[in-house]
Amino acid sequence: MIKIKNLTKGYEAKKDVLQNVNLEISDSCVFGLVGINGAGKSTLLRLIAGVMRAEQGQVFVDGEKVYENERKKQEIFFLPDDPFYASGVTARTLADMYRSVYDFSEETFYEYLGKFKLNEKLPIRNFSKGMKRQVFVALALAIAPKYLLLDEAFDGLDPLARLVFKRGLVKLVEEKGATVIISSHSLRELEDICDSYGILDHGSITCSGELEKDLTKLHKFQAAFEGEITKEAFGFECLSFHQTGRVVRLIARGDAEFLLEQINALKPLFVEEIAVDFEELFIGEVEARGYLQ
């Protein structure tokens, strides 16, 4: 289990990247870390990986402090958004380097290189952005760490490669009991595989929990009215509210029957409930904090 307690981190250019972050991530899960650009997601992943030191607070992995803990770091693999590789490195030489640090399945590595149709002998610098990402995806799955941290995991991958990757992550969790933390803007991709999530906003975790459970707490309605209507008229707080002509679409938290009664009291021409997805949960949360207004 990962426990983050009162974590604070800043840089010379920005002093308050993370402020008093508290979070727990259970074992054997896929955790989606989401937030707007500059929210501090990459910084938080680096702190969890133990490659950076926080000004205040601690990251505990299985009850141990992770910073400067070489033994615990061998159970963690962090794949950044733009991983470094030396000029002339090939997929094969990259595998040789990581084999000296981690337990490494050569069979798994070359299995995924085959699925991605990558030439192990060509310099990585000659690959496209997506192909470079595929090499490191194959590397991560071959290492099969206890804790896999992925920054913008699906960036640059085509739809088929994304599917292969997602299946590989699910297999890693189910067969190895791994914990996967994914930072991504592709919320629809995350919804496919994540069972828990956290929203990072203004340097703090503002919302977290079990994804499926929290989605059932939100309700999205579409209704039409004779004329324009304000969100204040509904008598409950709208996380999201949009009106196009006579049609209103809103998202609210609470009892579905009560919300429907409030809407029907305004005598709509019609009203229907629509399923809420992860992207709408995220947008509703950030809109409620003043974004996109």
C-alpha positions as CSV (number, residue, x, y, z in Angstrom):
1,M,0.0,0.0,0.0
2,I,1.1,3.6,-0.7
3,K,0.4,6.2,1.9
4,I,1.1,9.9,1.3
5,K,1.0,12.1,4.3
6,N,1.1,15.9,4.4
7,L,3.3,16.1,1.2
8,T,4.5,19.5,0.1
9,K,6.8,20.2,-2.8
10,G,7.8,23.4,-4.8
11,Y,10.4,24.6,-7.2
12,E,12.3,27.9,-7.5
13,A,9.9,29.0,-10.3
14,K,6.8,27.8,-8.5
15,K,6.8,27.4,-4.8
16,D,3.5,25.6,-4.3
17,V,3.3,22.7,-6.8
18,L,2.0,20.4,-4.1
19,Q,0.5,21.4,-0.8
20,N,-0.3,19.1,2.1
21,V,-1.2,16.1,-0.2
22,N,-2.8,13.2,1.7
23,L,-3.7,10.0,-0.2
24,E,-3.9,6.2,0.2
25,I,-3.6,3.8,-2.7
26,S,-4.6,0.2,-2.1
27,D,-2.6,-2.8,-3.2
28,S,-3.5,-4.6,-6.5
29,C,-5.4,-1.8,-8.1
30,V,-5.3,0.5,-11.1
31,F,-5.4,4.1,-9.8
32,G,-6.1,7.0,-12.1
33,L,-4.4,10.3,-11.2
34,V,-6.1,13.2,-13.0
35,G,-5.9,17.0,-13.0
36,I,-5.6,19.9,-15.4
37,N,-2.2,20.9,-16.9
38,G,0.2,22.0,-14.2
39,A,-1.7,20.4,-11.4
40,G,1.4,18.6,-10.1
41,K,0.7,15.1,-11.3
42,S,4.2,14.4,-12.6
43,T,5.8,15.8,-9.5
44,L,3.6,13.6,-7.3
45,L,4.6,10.5,-9.3
46,R,8.3,11.4,-9.0
47,L,7.9,11.8,-5.2
48,I,6.2,8.4,-5.0
49,A,9.0,6.8,-7.1
50,G,11.5,8.3,-4.6
51,V,13.5,10.3,-7.2
52,M,12.7,13.6,-5.6
53,R,12.6,14.8,-2.0
54,A,9.6,16.7,-0.6
55,E,10.0,19.8,1.5
56,Q,7.5,18.4,4.0
57,G,5.7,15.2,4.5
58,Q,6.5,11.6,3.5
59,V,5.7,8.9,1.0
60,F,5.4,5.4,2.6
61,V,5.4,2.3,0.4
62,D,4.4,-0.8,2.4
63,G,5.1,1.2,5.6
64,E,8.6,2.2,4.6
65,K,9.9,5.7,3.5
66,V,10.7,5.4,-0.1
67,Y,13.2,8.3,-0.6
68,E,16.8,6.9,-0.5
69,N,15.4,3.4,0.1
70,E,17.2,1.4,-2.6
71,R,15.6,-1.9,-1.8
72,K,12.1,-0.5,-1.9
73,K,12.8,1.3,-5.2
74,Q,13.6,-2.0,-6.9
75,E,9.9,-2.7,-6.5
76,I,8.9,0.5,-8.3
77,F,9.2,1.4,-12.0
78,F,8.4,4.9,-13.1
79,L,7.8,5.6,-16.8
80,P,7.9,9.3,-17.4
81,D,6.1,11.2,-20.2
82,D,9.4,11.7,-22.1
83,P,11.8,8.9,-21.0
84,F,15.5,9.5,-21.5
85,Y,17.6,7.2,-23.7
86,A,21.2,7.6,-25.0
87,S,21.9,8.1,-28.7
88,G,22.3,4.9,-30.5
89,V,20.3,2.8,-27.9
90,T,18.2,0.0,-29.4
91,A,15.4,-1.9,-27.7
92,R,17.8,-4.7,-27.1
93,T,20.5,-2.6,-25.4
94,L,17.8,-0.9,-23.4
95,A,16.6,-4.2,-22.1
96,D,20.2,-5.2,-21.3
97,M,20.6,-2.1,-19.1
98,Y,17.3,-2.5,-17.2
99,R,18.0,-6.3,-16.7
100,S,21.0,-5.3,-14.5
101,V,18.7,-3.4,-12.1
102,Y,15.3,-5.2,-12.1
103,D,14.0,-8.7,-12.3
104,F,13.3,-8.9,-16.1
105,S,11.3,-11.2,-18.3
106,E,13.0,-11.3,-21.6
107,E,10.2,-13.5,-23.0
108,T,7.6,-10.9,-22.1
109,F,9.7,-8.0,-23.5
110,Y,10.1,-9.7,-26.9
111,E,6.5,-10.8,-26.8
112,Y,5.3,-7.2,-26.7
113,L,7.9,-6.0,-29.2
114,G,6.4,-8.6,-31.5
115,K,2.9,-7.4,-30.8
116,F,4.0,-3.8,-31.6
117,K,6.0,-5.0,-34.6
118,L,9.2,-3.2,-33.5
119,N,12.7,-4.0,-34.7
120,E,14.9,-4.6,-31.6
121,K,18.1,-3.8,-33.5
122,L,17.1,-0.3,-34.8
123,P,18.2,2.8,-32.8
124,I,15.2,4.1,-30.9
125,R,15.9,7.7,-32.1
126,N,14.7,6.6,-35.5
127,F,11.3,5.6,-34.1
128,S,8.1,7.7,-34.1
129,K,6.9,9.1,-30.8
130,G,4.3,6.3,-30.5
131,M,6.9,3.6,-31.4
132,K,9.3,4.9,-28.7
133,R,6.4,4.8,-26.2
134,Q,5.8,1.2,-27.2
135,V,9.4,0.2,-26.5
136,F,9.1,1.6,-23.0
137,V,5.6,0.0,-22.5
138,A,7.2,-3.4,-23.4
139,L,10.0,-2.6,-20.9
140,A,7.6,-1.8,-18.1
141,L,5.5,-4.9,-18.6
142,A,8.6,-7.1,-18.8
143,I,9.9,-5.7,-15.5
144,A,6.4,-6.3,-13.9
145,P,7.2,-4.3,-10.8
146,K,5.1,-4.4,-7.7
147,Y,4.4,-0.7,-8.2
148,L,4.2,0.7,-11.8
149,L,3.9,4.5,-12.1
150,L,2.9,5.8,-15.6
151,D,3.0,9.5,-16.6
152,E,0.7,10.2,-19.6
153,A,0.6,6.4,-20.2
154,F,-1.3,6.5,-23.5
155,D,0.2,9.5,-25.1
156,G,1.3,8.8,-28.7
157,L,-0.2,5.3,-28.8
158,D,-2.5,4.3,-31.6
159,P,-5.9,2.6,-30.7
160,L,-4.5,-0.9,-31.2
161,A,-1.4,-0.3,-29.1
162,R,-3.6,1.2,-26.4
163,L,-5.7,-1.9,-26.3
164,V,-2.6,-4.1,-26.1
165,F,-1.2,-2.0,-23.3
166,K,-4.4,-1.9,-21.3
167,R,-4.7,-5.7,-21.5
168,G,-1.1,-6.0,-20.4
169,L,-1.8,-3.8,-17.3
170,V,-4.9,-5.7,-16.3
171,K,-2.9,-9.0,-16.6
172,L,-0.1,-7.5,-14.5
173,V,-2.6,-6.6,-11.7
174,E,-4.5,-9.9,-11.9
175,E,-1.5,-12.3,-12.1
176,K,1.2,-10.4,-10.2
177,G,-0.9,-8.4,-7.8
178,A,0.8,-5.2,-9.0
179,T,-0.4,-1.7,-8.2
180,V,-0.6,0.6,-11.2
181,I,-0.8,4.4,-10.9
182,I,-1.6,6.2,-14.2
183,S,-1.5,9.9,-14.8
184,S,-3.4,10.7,-18.0
185,H,-5.6,13.2,-19.7
186,S,-7.3,10.3,-21.5
187,L,-10.1,9.8,-19.0
188,R,-12.1,7.5,-21.2
189,E,-9.1,5.2,-21.4
190,L,-8.7,5.3,-17.6
191,E,-12.3,4.5,-17.1
192,D,-11.8,1.2,-18.9
193,I,-9.2,-0.1,-16.5
194,C,-9.2,2.0,-13.3
195,D,-10.9,0.9,-10.1
196,S,-9.9,4.0,-8.1
197,Y,-8.9,7.6,-8.8
198,G,-7.8,10.9,-7.4
199,I,-8.2,14.4,-8.7
200,L,-5.3,16.8,-8.1
201,D,-6.2,20.4,-8.0
202,H,-4.4,23.5,-6.8
203,G,-1.7,21.3,-5.4
204,S,-4.0,19.0,-3.3
205,I,-6.1,15.9,-3.7
206,T,-9.6,17.3,-3.8
207,C,-11.5,14.2,-4.6
208,S,-10.6,10.4,-4.5
209,G,-12.3,7.1,-4.1
210,E,-13.6,4.0,-5.9
211,L,-14.4,5.0,-9.4
212,E,-17.5,2.8,-10.0
213,K,-18.9,3.7,-6.6
214,D,-18.5,7.4,-7.0
215,L,-19.9,7.4,-10.5
216,T,-23.2,6.0,-9.0
217,K,-23.4,9.0,-6.7
218,L,-23.6,11.4,-9.6
219,H,-26.7,11.7,-11.8
220,K,-26.9,13.3,-15.2
221,F,-30.3,14.6,-16.5
222,Q,-31.4,16.0,-19.8
223,A,-34.6,18.0,-19.8
224,A,-36.4,20.5,-22.0
225,F,-38.5,23.5,-20.8
226,E,-40.8,26.0,-22.4
227,G,-38.3,28.8,-22.0
228,E,-34.9,29.6,-20.5
229,I,-34.2,28.4,-16.9
230,T,-31.4,29.1,-14.5
231,K,-29.6,26.4,-12.5
232,E,-30.7,28.1,-9.3
233,A,-34.3,27.2,-10.1
234,F,-33.7,23.5,-9.5
235,G,-33.2,23.8,-5.8
236,F,-30.1,21.7,-5.6
237,E,-26.4,22.2,-6.4
238,C,-25.4,21.5,-10.0
239,L,-21.8,20.2,-10.5
240,S,-22.3,21.0,-14.2
241,F,-25.1,22.9,-16.0
242,H,-25.4,23.6,-19.7
243,Q,-28.4,25.0,-21.6
244,T,-28.8,25.0,-25.4
245,G,-32.1,26.5,-26.4
246,R,-34.8,24.7,-24.5
247,V,-32.6,21.7,-23.6
248,V,-30.8,21.6,-20.3
249,R,-28.1,19.1,-19.3
250,L,-27.0,19.0,-15.7
251,I,-25.0,16.8,-13.4
252,A,-25.7,16.7,-9.6
253,R,-24.8,14.6,-6.6
254,G,-27.5,13.1,-4.4
255,D,-30.5,10.9,-4.4
256,A,-31.8,10.3,-7.9
257,E,-35.5,10.2,-6.9
258,F,-35.2,13.5,-5.0
259,L,-33.3,15.2,-7.9
260,L,-35.9,14.0,-10.4
261,E,-38.8,15.3,-8.2
262,Q,-37.1,18.7,-8.1
263,I,-36.8,18.7,-11.9
264,N,-40.4,17.6,-12.5
265,A,-41.6,20.3,-10.1
266,L,-40.5,22.8,-12.8
267,K,-42.8,21.1,-15.3
268,P,-40.3,20.1,-18.1
269,L,-41.5,19.1,-21.5
270,F,-39.5,15.9,-21.0
271,V,-36.7,14.6,-18.7
272,E,-34.4,11.6,-18.8
273,E,-31.5,10.3,-16.8
274,I,-28.2,9.5,-18.7
275,A,-25.2,7.5,-17.4
276,V,-22.3,9.6,-16.1
277,D,-18.7,8.7,-17.2
278,F,-15.3,9.5,-15.6
279,E,-14.7,12.5,-17.9
280,E,-18.0,14.1,-16.8
281,L,-17.2,13.4,-13.1
282,F,-13.8,15.2,-13.6
283,I,-15.3,18.1,-15.5
284,G,-18.1,18.5,-12.9
285,E,-15.6,18.6,-10.1
286,V,-13.3,21.2,-11.7
287,E,-16.3,23.3,-12.9
288,A,-17.6,23.4,-9.3
289,R,-14.2,24.9,-8.3
290,G,-14.5,27.7,-10.8
291,Y,-12.8,26.4,-14.0
292,L,-14.3,26.6,-17.4
293,Q,-16.7,29.4,-16.4
